[in-house]
Amino acid sequence: MDNLLVWAVIAFVVSLIAGALGFGGVAAGAARIAKVLFGLFLLIALVLFLLFLLGGAALFGLTSGG
């Protein structure tokens, strides 16, 4: 999971450098990849959070009963 975030950050940095150097096509491509990877990472994080709320709390003994 950390790999995905690292690749999104790398694509973001590449797009910034390419934009600063005037490579518009490369910057746009890297920015598009960064957006896709970020969206995918966010979606996976939300799914895992929902799974935790729906049933994962019982695995860790986080029940409201005494």
Steps between C-alpha positions, in 0.01 A plus 500: 500500500789733574642431154193652336535822696871517423430467125236775521750732669769413243261574213409831666866602534572400139205709381626802699852469362377446144265796529780722629723397209228561244415143402122544492417158361715317753364711784141434398564127473670481838226710660236267355682196640532669840126577505408143409732350761378742765137420420571129515681536832212706641243245383692210658537697825125570510411136434734384777355758737145386425597136550647592836182681601274216387680209659865557564443651843396159631836358397682742727264461797354847457147409601266726693387221733663432834 
